Amino acid sequence: MVRRREKKSRYYRGSRTHGWGRVAQHRRSGRKGGRGYVGYHKHKWSWTVKYAPDWYGSHGFTRHPSLVVQFRALNVGVLDEKIEELVNLGVATRSGDSYYVDLTLLGVNKLTGSGRVSKKIVVRVHKATEQAIAKISGAGGKVVTPGEAN
């Protein structure tokens, strides 16, 4: 088969339609098979298979939202700063130099370990990181999870 070495546009620069027949041809979106993403499941399917093979179909698995636990976390540094405020609100109690707080009543289900702890705090929470437990214990407090005895 003979290959064209020159572009077609070289020959038709001076004419009204440049070799495409009627004036309106090659003007609007009809020349490219539709506007936007149209035709990728129809006449542009070969392009889709080659350049965007992951566009269609489901990929992976998503668990039902009722089965996935959404963690509402609180840092130990924030707890240390706000503990006096929690005592004033009646959410936490103070006995001697120790503070007792149940974070499950506040809607917090995870204690994380960012920040510094300067007070003795006994915390009841569903889940805590190792760093949070170490910081609370280092200040003389304790972290109680539901599996443990009070």
C-alpha positions in Angstrom: 0.0 0.0 0.0 1.3 3.4 -0.9 1.8 5.7 2.1 0.9 9.4 1.9 4.0 11.4 2.9 2.4 14.8 2.6 -0.5 16.1 4.8 -3.7 16.7 3.0 -3.9 20.2 4.3 -1.0 21.2 2.1 -3.2 20.8 -1.0 -6.4 22.5 0.2 -5.3 25.7 2.0 -6.7 28.1 -0.5 -10.2 26.6 -0.9 -13.4 27.2 1.0 -13.9 23.7 2.3 -10.4 22.3 2.3 -11.4 19.1 0.6 -14.1 18.1 3.0 -17.1 18.7 0.7 -19.9 20.8 2.2 -19.1 23.8 4.4 -20.6 22.4 7.6 -18.6 19.2 7.6 -15.8 19.0 10.1 -17.2 22.0 11.9 -19.3 20.9 15.0 -19.1 18.0 17.4 -20.5 15.6 14.9 -17.1 15.2 13.3 -15.6 13.8 16.6 -18.5 11.4 17.4 -20.3 13.5 19.9 -19.7 15.9 22.7 -17.8 15.1 25.9 -17.7 11.4 27.0 -20.4 10.2 24.7 -19.8 7.0 22.7 -17.2 5.3 25.0 -19.6 2.4 25.4 -20.5 2.4 21.7 -18.5 3.6 18.7 -15.5 4.7 20.7 -15.2 1.4 22.5 -11.8 0.5 21.0 -10.4 3.8 22.4 -11.8 2.9 25.8 -10.3 -0.6 25.8 -6.9 0.8 24.9 -6.6 4.0 26.8 -9.1 3.8 29.7 -9.6 0.1 30.6 -10.6 0.8 34.2 -13.4 3.3 33.5 -16.2 0.7 33.5 -17.2 -2.0 35.8 -16.9 -2.4 39.6 -13.4 -2.6 41.2 -12.8 -4.0 44.6 -15.3 -4.4 47.4 -16.9 -1.9 49.8 -18.2 -3.1 53.1 -21.6 -2.0 54.3 -21.4 1.2 56.4 -23.1 -0.5 59.3 -20.2 -3.0 59.5 -17.4 -0.4 59.4 -16.5 1.3 62.7 -16.0 5.0 62.3 -13.4 6.1 64.9 -13.9 9.4 66.7 -10.5 10.0 68.1 -9.2 12.3 70.8 -5.5 13.1 71.5 -4.2 12.7 75.1 -2.8 16.3 74.9 -6.2 17.7 74.2 -7.7 15.6 77.0 -5.1 16.9 79.4 -5.9 20.5 78.4 -9.7 20.1 78.6 -10.0 17.9 81.7 -10.8 20.8 84.1 -13.4 22.0 81.6 -14.9 18.5 81.6 -15.0 18.4 85.4 -16.9 21.7 85.4 -19.4 20.3 82.9 -20.0 17.3 85.0 -18.6 14.8 82.5 -15.5 14.0 84.4 -14.9 13.7 88.2 -12.0 14.6 90.4 -10.9 12.5 93.4 -7.7 13.8 95.2 -5.2 14.4 92.5 -6.8 12.0 90.0 -9.3 12.7 87.3 -11.8 10.1 86.1 -13.4 10.4 82.7 -15.5 8.1 80.5 -14.9 9.1 76.9 -17.6 6.9 75.6 -20.2 9.3 77.1 -18.6 12.0 74.9 -18.9 9.9 71.8 -15.1 9.3 71.6 -14.2 5.7 70.9 -10.4 6.0 70.4 -7.6 7.7 72.4 -4.6 8.7 70.4 -1.1 9.6 71.7 -0.3 13.1 70.4 0.5 15.7 73.0 1.8 15.8 76.6 0.1 14.6 79.8 0.8 16.3 83.1 -2.2 15.1 85.2 -3.2 11.8 86.6 -6.1 10.7 84.5 -8.1 7.5 84.6 -9.7 7.1 81.2 -12.4 4.7 80.1 -12.4 4.3 76.3 -13.1 1.5 73.7 -9.7 1.7 72.0 -6.4 3.4 72.7 -3.0 3.4 71.0 0.1 2.1 72.7 1.6 5.6 72.8 -1.5 7.0 74.5 -1.5 4.2 77.1 2.2 4.9 77.7 1.8 8.6 78.2 -1.2 8.2 80.5 0.6 5.6 82.5 3.7 7.7 82.6 1.8 10.5 84.3 0.4 8.1 86.9 -3.0 7.5 85.2 -4.6 4.5 83.7 -6.5 3.5 80.5 -9.4 1.2 81.0 -10.9 -0.6 78.0 -14.2 -2.6 78.0 -12.4 -5.9 78.1 -10.7 -5.1 81.4 -12.1 -5.0 84.9 -12.5 -1.6 86.6 
